[in-house]
């Protein structure tokens, strides 16, 4: 019975507290929201325009879900939700929020005194546009942060996460809800890169404060490893002889030959935005380096279609204990784009670099 109470409201049809309209609209996204008329609902949600409006159908006697724009409201950009003296014509936007996919109206600011571009107006309203020009789709910052946490904690894929948002919008006719899956993948890619730039200090000019580190790097550095001139002094005369090893920087390599990737059709435009500044090297530079590595005749015949310049290696080793070269052309690596990864790390297991392997341990 307590759950059924939310399917109706005893105040429906009575005079609203504003004395100008009848009570007809409820909000389940707000905590203990008192049903009001449409105008009061808009007034109470100027700072939260993505709450669903549950509007009572007086003919069918039940609540129907509507976006706030169906009540006559237009989300105004550039004035913190307030009115604009020279607003542009409203545009129909598809905005993805944590409670679903909204088809709502948005008006850009047209004030001549301070007229930022449309991208800045959207971003300052915590809306991430899907495209740089002529965008009609945007994602709220909250939904991007929420997906990032779900993806890291529970390994939830973007397809499943967006599918849940579609069902939150309409759990009966989900196929009729606009599905911005392709835009979502692209926006998440850019969002993660910008977040990485911010957290690594590149947006704050951290390279000027840490000149001993590679310029523009996006690594998470080990705070315990000694960095001469930064957190340690290797020439300190007070360091006891038996503790001098603490000033030593140690590096190790570790390979994972089970981390494989099979050949598959991928989007050629889905490229890394880091450009070799993070853990993996730049693709073209790494490919050119691999072309100079000797390989066996069997491997050479397999990779000539993708690598033009391949250096042929001498005959395989006959040593029973040297199995690295002899395993390069095993059948288990057939149809694989990557046959493993190798990580360079410090003694505190902070990853410093990664590379993919092709055809065994190459």
C-alpha positions in Angstrom: 0.0 0.0 0.0 2.8 2.4 0.8 4.3 1.9 -2.7 0.9 2.4 -4.3 0.6 5.8 -2.7 3.1 7.2 -5.2 0.9 6.2 -8.1 -1.6 9.0 -7.3 -1.8 12.1 -5.0 -4.8 13.3 -3.0 -4.0 16.9 -3.9 -4.6 16.3 -7.7 -7.2 18.7 -9.0 -7.1 21.0 -6.0 -6.0 24.6 -6.1 -2.3 25.0 -6.1 -0.6 27.1 -3.3 0.1 29.8 -5.9 -3.7 30.3 -6.4 -3.2 30.3 -10.1 -3.6 26.7 -11.3 -4.6 23.2 -10.3 -2.3 20.7 -8.8 -1.3 18.3 -11.6 2.4 17.6 -11.5 4.6 15.5 -9.3 8.4 14.9 -9.1 9.8 11.6 -8.0 13.4 12.7 -8.4 13.0 15.2 -5.6 12.7 14.0 -2.0 9.1 14.4 -0.6 8.1 16.8 -3.3 4.6 18.3 -2.8 2.5 18.1 -6.0 2.0 21.5 -7.7 0.8 23.1 -10.9 2.9 23.1 -14.0 4.1 26.7 -13.5 5.2 26.0 -9.9 7.0 22.8 -11.1 9.0 24.9 -13.6 9.8 27.5 -10.9 11.0 24.9 -8.5 13.2 23.2 -11.1 15.1 26.0 -12.7 18.3 24.6 -11.2 17.4 21.0 -11.8 15.7 20.9 -15.2 16.4 17.2 -15.8 14.0 16.0 -13.2 11.1 14.1 -14.8 7.7 15.8 -14.6 5.0 13.3 -13.6 1.9 15.0 -15.1 -1.6 13.7 -14.1 -3.8 12.7 -17.0 -7.3 13.7 -15.9 -8.9 11.6 -18.6 -7.0 8.3 -18.0 -6.4 8.9 -14.3 -2.7 8.2 -14.0 0.7 10.0 -14.1 2.5 10.3 -17.4 6.2 11.1 -17.5 7.2 14.2 -19.4 10.3 16.3 -19.9 10.2 19.8 -18.4 10.1 21.3 -21.9 6.7 19.8 -22.5 5.4 22.1 -19.8 6.6 25.1 -21.7 10.1 25.5 -20.2 13.2 26.2 -22.2 16.6 25.6 -20.6 18.5 28.9 -20.9 22.3 28.9 -21.2 24.7 31.6 -20.2 22.8 33.0 -17.2 22.9 30.2 -14.6 19.3 29.2 -15.4 18.0 32.7 -15.3 16.3 34.6 -18.2 18.3 36.1 -21.1 17.5 39.5 -22.7 18.4 38.3 -26.1 17.9 34.5 -26.3 18.4 32.6 -29.4 15.7 30.4 -30.9 15.1 27.3 -28.8 16.6 24.1 -30.2 15.5 20.5 -29.5 18.4 18.7 -27.8 18.9 15.1 -26.7 20.5 15.3 -23.3 21.5 12.2 -21.4 21.4 12.5 -17.6 21.7 9.9 -14.8 17.9 9.4 -14.8 17.4 8.9 -18.5 17.5 10.4 -22.0 15.7 13.7 -22.3 14.3 15.4 -25.4 14.3 18.9 -24.2 14.5 22.5 -25.6 17.7 24.6 -25.1 18.3 28.2 -25.9 21.7 29.7 -26.3 22.6 33.1 -25.0 22.5 35.9 -27.6 23.8 38.8 -25.5 26.3 40.9 -27.4 28.2 42.1 -24.3 29.6 38.6 -23.6 28.9 36.1 -26.3 30.9 32.9 -25.7 30.7 30.2 -28.3 28.1 27.5 -28.0 30.6 24.9 -26.8 31.6 27.1 -23.8 27.9 27.8 -23.0 27.2 24.1 -22.9 30.3 23.3 -20.9 29.6 26.0 -18.3 26.2 24.5 -17.8 27.8 21.1 -17.1 26.7 19.7 -20.5 29.4 18.0 -22.7 28.5 18.3 -26.4 28.7 15.3 -28.6 30.1 17.2 -31.6 32.0 20.4 -32.0 29.7 21.9 -34.7 26.0 21.8 -35.0 25.6 19.6 -31.9 22.1 18.5 -30.9 23.2 15.9 -28.3 24.9 16.5 -25.0 25.7 14.5 -21.8 25.7 15.9 -18.3 28.9 15.9 -16.3 27.1 13.8 -13.7 26.3 10.9 -16.0 29.9 10.9 -17.3 31.3 10.7 -13.8 28.8 8.0 -12.9 29.7 5.9 -15.9 33.4 6.3 -15.1 32.9 4.9 -11.6 30.7 2.0 -12.8 33.2 1.1 -15.4 36.1 1.1 -13.0 34.4 -0.6 -10.1 32.1 -3.1 -11.8 33.6 -3.2 -15.3 30.2 -2.2 -16.7 30.4 -1.6 -20.5 29.1 1.6 -22.1 26.5 -0.5 -24.0 25.0 -1.9 -20.8 25.2 1.4 -18.9 23.4 3.3 -21.7 20.9 0.5 -22.0 19.9 1.0 -18.4 19.5 4.7 -19.0 17.2 3.9 -22.0 15.0 1.7 -19.7 15.0 4.4 -17.0 13.5 6.7 -19.7 10.9 4.2 -20.9 10.9 0.6 -19.7 8.0 -0.4 -21.9 8.9 1.1 -25.3 12.6 1.2 -24.9 13.2 0.9 -28.7 11.5 4.2 -29.3 14.0 6.1 -27.1 16.8 7.8 -29.0 20.0 5.8 -28.5 23.1 8.0 -28.6 25.5 5.0 -28.2 28.0 6.1 -30.8 28.1 9.7 -29.4 28.5 8.3 -25.9 31.6 6.3 -26.8 33.2 9.3 -28.4 32.4 11.7 -25.5 33.6 9.2 -22.9 36.9 8.9 -24.7 37.4 12.7 -24.7 36.1 13.0 -21.2 38.6 10.5 -19.8 41.5 12.2 -21.7 40.6 15.6 -20.3 40.2 14.2 -16.8 43.6 12.6 -17.2 45.1 16.0 -18.2 43.6 17.6 -15.2 44.6 15.0 -12.6 48.2 14.8 -13.9 48.6 18.6 -13.6 49.2 19.3 -17.3 46.4 21.9 -17.2 48.2 23.7 -14.4 51.7 23.7 -16.1 53.2 21.1 -13.8 56.1 20.6 -16.2 57.6 23.9 -15.0 57.6 22.7 -11.4 59.0 19.2 -12.3 61.5 19.8 -15.1 63.3 16.5 -14.4 60.3 14.5 -15.6 59.4 14.0 -19.3 57.5 17.0 -20.6 53.8 16.5 -21.1 53.9 13.0 -19.4 50.6 11.6 -18.2 52.0 8.9 -15.8 51.2 8.4 -12.2 54.6 8.5 -10.6 55.7 6.5 -7.6 55.9 8.8 -4.5 58.4 6.4 -2.8 61.0 6.0 -5.5 63.9 8.4 -5.1 64.1 11.2 -7.6 67.4 13.1 -7.2 66.9 16.8 -6.6 63.2 16.3 -5.9 62.6 13.9 -3.0 66.1 12.6 -2.3 69.8 13.6 -2.3 72.0 10.8 -3.4 75.1 12.7 -2.2 73.8 13.3 1.3 76.8 12.7 3.6 74.5 11.7 6.5 73.2 8.6 4.8 74.6 5.5 6.5 76.5 3.1 4.3 74.0 0.3 4.9 71.1 2.5 3.8 72.6 3.9 0.6 70.6 1.3 -1.3 67.5 3.4 -0.4 68.7 6.1 -2.9 68.8 3.5 -5.7 66.2 3.5 -8.3 65.1 -0.1 -9.3 63.3 -1.1 -12.5 61.9 -4.5 -13.5 60.1 -5.9 -16.5 57.2 -8.3 -16.3 55.4 -10.0 -19.2 51.9 -11.3 -19.5 51.5 -13.8 -22.3 47.8 -14.5 -21.7 46.8 -10.9 -22.4 46.0 -11.6 -26.0 43.9 -9.7 -28.6 42.5 -11.3 -31.7 42.3 -9.6 -35.1 38.9 -7.9 -35.4 37.2 -5.1 -37.2 37.9 -1.8 -35.3 37.1 1.8 -35.9 40.1 3.4 -37.6 39.2 6.7 -36.1 39.3 5.3 -32.5 42.8 6.3 -31.8 44.7 7.1 -28.6 44.6 10.8 -27.6 47.7 10.5 -25.4 50.1 10.3 -28.3 52.7 8.3 -26.4 52.7 10.5 -23.4 51.2 7.9 -21.1 52.0 4.2 -20.7 52.0 2.9 -24.3 54.3 4.3 -27.0 53.0 6.2 -30.0 51.6 3.7 -32.6 53.5 4.8 -35.6 56.8 5.1 -33.8 56.4 1.7 -32.2 55.5 0.1 -35.6 58.6 1.6 -37.2 60.7 0.2 -34.5 59.2 -3.3 -34.9 60.1 -3.2 -38.6 63.7 -3.2 -37.6 63.5 -6.3 -35.3 64.6 -9.6 -36.9 61.9 -12.2 -37.3 61.8 -15.8 -38.5 60.8 -16.7 -42.1 57.4 -18.1 -40.9 56.6 -14.9 -39.0 57.8 -12.8 -41.9 55.3 -14.4 -44.3 52.5 -13.6 -41.8 53.2 -10.0 -41.3 54.3 -8.8 -44.8 50.7 -7.7 -45.4 50.9 -5.2 -42.5 54.6 -4.4 -42.3 56.5 -3.5 -45.4 60.1 -3.6 -44.1 60.8 -6.8 -42.2 64.3 -7.9 -41.3 64.7 -11.6 -41.6 66.5 -13.3 -38.8 69.1 -16.1 -39.0 68.1 -19.7 -38.6 66.4 -20.5 -35.3 68.5 -21.5 -32.3 69.1 -25.2 -31.8 69.6 -24.7 -28.0 67.0 -26.7 -26.0 67.0 -24.0 -23.3 66.5 -21.1 -25.6 62.8 -21.3 -26.5 62.1 -17.6 -27.0 62.8 -17.6 -30.8 61.4 -21.0 -31.4 58.0 -20.0 -30.0 57.4 -17.0 -32.2 55.5 -18.9 -34.9 53.4 -21.2 -32.8 49.8 -21.9 -34.0 48.3 -20.5 -30.8 49.3 -17.0 -31.9 47.4 -17.4 -35.2 44.9 -14.6 -36.0 46.2 -12.6 -33.0 47.0 -8.9 -33.3 48.7 -8.9 -29.9 50.1 -11.9 -28.1 50.8 -10.3 -24.7 52.1 -7.2 -23.0 55.3 -6.3 -21.2 55.3 -3.7 -18.3 58.2 -1.7 -17.0 57.7 -1.0 -13.3 59.4 0.2 -10.2 60.1 -1.9 -7.1 56.8 -0.6 -5.7 54.9 -1.9 -8.7 54.0 1.5 -10.2 53.7 0.9 -13.9 56.0 3.2 -15.9 55.6 1.9 -19.5 53.8 -0.8 -21.5 54.3 -2.4 -24.9 52.3 -5.0 -26.9 54.0 -8.1 -28.2 53.4 -9.5 -31.6 54.0 -13.2 -32.5 55.2 -14.6 -29.3 57.8 -12.7 -27.4 58.6 -10.3 -30.2 
